[in-house]
Amino acid sequence: MDVGVTSRDVDDQTVVEVTGEIDVYTASVLRERLAALVDAGRADLVVDLTAVRFMDSTGLGVLLGVLKKVRGVGGRLQLVIDSERLLKVFHITALTQVFTIHETVEAALDA
């Protein structure tokens, strides 16, 4: 069980690419990386989850916490999800009503 988190700036937005599995053992890596970006003034985030194979409720909690932090500083958090399996988790938990979700990074950057 491993997670990778990399980021790149695209103008005023930051694309955060997440790979692997986000669970109780790896969620802290994602939480710390996203919090560091917001603390550094990068509060317009596009989190690319297309390479995530698995996410449990801990991962959802991390994303909710970061969403609250981003909104608190006037930013926004968009997710990129192209997997029906992962998208189903967001539908079941009604988080599709909370997060802005796109199918591609390009669509998120253009929004």
SEDREN-320477 format. One record per atom (N, C-alpha, C): x, y, z. Coordinates in steps of 0.1 Angstrom, whole numbers, plus 2048, in hexadecimal, padded with zeros to 3 digits. Layout:
<recs>
XYZ;...
</recs>
This chain:
<recs>
8087F4800;800800800;80980C800;8088147F5;81181F7F3;80982A7EC;80D8377EF;8078427E9;81284B7E4;8108517D8;81985B7D3;8128687D1;8188737D4;8128807D3;81D88A7CD;81988F7C1;8228997BA;8198A47B6;8208B07B4;8188BC7B1;81F8C47A7;8188CB79F;81D8D5795;8148E1794;81A8EC792;8128F9791;80F8FB782;8028FF780;7FE903773;7F7910775;7FF91B772;7FA928775;7F792A784;7EB92E787;7E7930795;7E292379B;7E1918794;7DB90C799;7E790279B;7E58F97A5;7EE8EE7A7;7E88E17A5;7ED8D979C;7E98CB799;7F08C27A2;7E98BA7AA;7EE8B17B4;7EB8A37AE;7F589B7AA;7F388E7A5;7F58847B0;7EB87B7B2;7EB8717BC;7EB8647B6;7F485B7BA;7F584D7B5;7F48437C1;7EF8377BE;7F082C7C7;7E382B7CF;7E48297DC;7D98277E5;7D98317F0;7CD8367F3;7CB8407FE;7C3839808;7C9835813;7C282E81E;7C783382C;7C482D836;7C7831844;7D6832845;7DE82A83E;7EC82A83F;7F4834837;7ED83982C;7F4842823;7EE850822;7E2851828;7DB85E827;7E386A82C;7EB868836;7F287383C;7FC879832;801871829;80A87681F;803881816;7F787D812;7EF88680A;7EB892812;7E689081E;7E289B827;7ED8A5828;7F98A182C;8048AA82E;8088B1821;8088AA816;80C8B1809;8028BC805;7F58B8806;7EB8C2803;7EB8CE80D;7ED8CB819;7ED8D6823;7F98DF821;8058D981D;8118E181A;80E8EB80F;8088E6804;8058EE7F9;7FC8FA7FD;7F18F7804;7E8902808;7F090C811;7F890781A;800910823;80A91881B;80E913810;81791B807;8109247FE;8039257FF;7FB92F7F7;7F59297EA;7F791C7E9;7F19157DD;7E49107E0;7D99187DF;7CC9147E4;7C29117D9;7C79117CC;7BE90D7C1;7C38FF7BC;7BE8F57C2;7C38E77C0;7BB8DF7B7;7C18D77AE;7BB8CD7A6;7C28C07AA;7BA8B77B1;7C08AB7B5;7BC8A07AC;7C689B7A5;7C489079B;7C58837A1;7B987C7A2;7B886F7A8;7B786479E;7BA867791;7B985C787;7C2850788;7CD852790;7D6847792;7D58407A0;7CA8447A7;7C783E7B4;7BF8317B2;7C58267B7;7BF8197B6;7B48167C0;7B681D7CC;7AD81A7D7;7AD8267E1;7A18297E6;7A08347F0;7958307FA;799830807;78F82D812;78A83A818;783839823;77C844829;78784E82F;792849832;79D852837;7A185C82C;7A2857820;7A585F814;79B86A812;78E866813;78386F811;78487A81C;787876828;789880833;79488A830;79F88582B;7AA88E828;7A589881D;79E894813;79A89D809;7908A780E;7878A3817;77D8AC81D;7848B6826;78E8B282E;7968BB836;79D8C682E;7A38C1823;7AA8CB81A;7A08D4813;7958CF80F;78B8D8809;7878E3813;7858DF81F;7818EA82A;78D8F482B;7998EF82B;7A58F882D;7A6901821;7A48FC815;7A5903808;79B90E808;78E90A80B;78391480B;78591F815;78C91B820;78E92582B;798930827;7A092E81D;7A9938818;7A593D80A;79993A806;7939407FA;7979387ED;79C92C7EF;7A09247E4;79691A7DF;79A9117D7;7919067D3;7988F97D0;7918EE7D2;7968E17D0;78E8D97C6;7948D57BB;78D8CD7B1;7938BF7B0;78B8B57AE;7908A87AD;78F8A379E;79889B79A;79889478D;797885790;78C87F78B;78987178D;78486C780;78A86177B;78585B76F;78184C771;78284777D;77F83A781;771839786;769830780;75B82E785;75B829793;765820796;76681A7A3;7688257AE;77182E7AB;7748397B5;7698437B5;7648467AA;7598507A9;74C84B7B1;74A83E7B1;73F8377B8;74083A7C7;74C83B7CC;74E83E7DB;74984C7DD;74C8557D4;7478637D6;7388647D5;73285C7CC;72485C7CA;71D8577D6;72184B7DB;71B8457E7;71B84D7F3;7268557F5;72785E801;72286C7FE;71C86E7F2;71687B7EE;7218867EE;72E8827EC;73888C7EC;7398927DE;73288D7D4;7318937C7;72A8A17C8;7238A37D3;71C8B07D5;7258B97DC;7308B57E2;7398BD7E9;7458C17E1;74A8B77D9;7568BA7D1;7538BD7C3;75B8C57BC;75A8C77AE;7638BC7A8;75D8B37A0;7648A879A;7648A978B;7708A7785;7728A7776;778899772;776897765;77C88A75F;78B88C75B;78F898759;79D89A754;7A38A675B;7B08A775C;7B78B2762;7B48BE75A;7B48BD74D;7B28C8744;7A48CF746;79A8C7748;78D8CC74B;78D8D4759;7948CF762;7958D576F;79C8E376E;7A78E3767;7AF8EF765;7A78FA75D;79E8F5755;7968FF74D;78A904754;7868FD75F;77A901766;77B90E76E;
</recs>
